[in-house]
């Protein structure tokens, strides 16, 4: 069945390409011509800039981050009243 769909897809793409080419007729009415260019090159100069920037002082700071400890109640504890799918099945 997949082979039939693959062949059908190729046929549809082929028909689309044929129609795209057959329905468009392009005729060149005038030859292209490159422009006449006369180039003279003389020495150049890169621009100069005078830039005043602000000053930034950097340093380091040490920050102590607290550590959290989490204790979970046992599954059969009365404090464990969270309904989960596992608890609902039991």
N, C-alpha and C positions, 0 to 999 in steps of 0.2 A: 504494500500500500504506500510505503514511503517513496518507493521508486516512481510511482504514478504521480505523486505530488511534486517530486523533483523534476520530472519531465515536464509537467504542466507549468512549473515555475520558469523553466528554461524557455519554453515556448512563449509564455507571456512576456518575458524580458526581451526575447527576440522580436516579437511583434511590436513592442514599445519602441525599441531601437529603430526598427524599420520605418515605423510611422514618423518618428522624430527626424529621420534622414530624408524620407520621401516627401514629407509635407513642407520641407524648407528648401527653397531654391536660391542659392546665393551666386550672383554673377559679379565679377570684379569689373567695374566700369572705368577705373583709372589706375594706372601704375603708380606704385609708391616711389617717392624720391627722397633721398636723404638731404637734410639741410646743408647749405654751404656754411662751413665754420672756419673762421680765421682766428687762430689762437696765438696770442703773444703773452709770454710769461715773464714777469719781472720779479725781483726779490720782494719778499713780503716781510711783515713783522707781526709777531704775536702781541696781543694786547697786554698791558701791564695793569695790575690792580694793587691798590693800597687798602689793606683790610685790617681793621682794628677789632679784636675779639675780646670778649670778657674772660675773666679768669675763674676757674673752678677749682676749689680745693676738695680733695677727696680724703676720706679716712675710713676707719673701720669701727664698728660698734658691736659688742658682744651682747647677745640677748639670750637669756635662759628660757627655754620652752618647757612648760610643765609636761610631765608624763602622766597619761591617764591609765588607770587600771580598771578593767570591767570584769565583774564577777556575775556570771549568769546563774540563775537559780536552777536547781535540778528539775528534770522534766516532770517528776511526780510531785513537785512542791506545790502547795496551794497558792503560792505567789505567782506561779506561772499560769496566768489566766488569758494568755494570748491565743486567739482562735486561729489555727492554721489548717490547711487542708489535711495535713497528716493527723492533727488532733481531732478534726471533725469526723474522719473515717473511723476512729477508734471508739 
